[in-house]
């Protein structure tokens, strides 16, 4: 606080960084007020369509997911979604990550059909991107891309291996 005023985006970034550190340490009681302060500061100082706001909303959604406060998490993820869409588009990794976050949230709350929709959307988009990327990249770049998406594909496969619902027959991830 001594270096920046509370109305400075750099102050918000510092709060956000500390919140992320506390989140990684599972010290949610310290992370929450810092993440909220960062978001409030960014709301006051940035344009309403700035992607930093989507980033901040996503961080809050992830914090509340970790805290198992799923209704709050859903609200933040859903508020971030149109911002990601307008700022970077539906094929951007941040929008895809938002779909994955929502898929995992709905999976955790046993809303399997909603989870299925978000996982299907993200996987389908990622598969299209993979096809595009692989046409124009060398082997090292392909390997790097595959390493970057491994976590999300693990989520898809875990969901479709465990999900107890009828749409499993329509699993978009089966490689047949």
Buried (B, 14 or more C-beta within 10 A) or exposed (E): EEEBEEEEBEBBBBBBEBBBEBBEEEEBEBBBEBBBBBBBBBBEBBEEEBBBBBBBBBBBBBBBBBBEBBEBBBBBBBBBBEBBBEBBEBEBBBBBBBBBBBBBBBBEBEBBEBBBBBBBBBBBBBBEBBEEEEEEEEEEEEEEBEEEBEEBBEBBBEBBEEBEEEBBEEBBBEEE
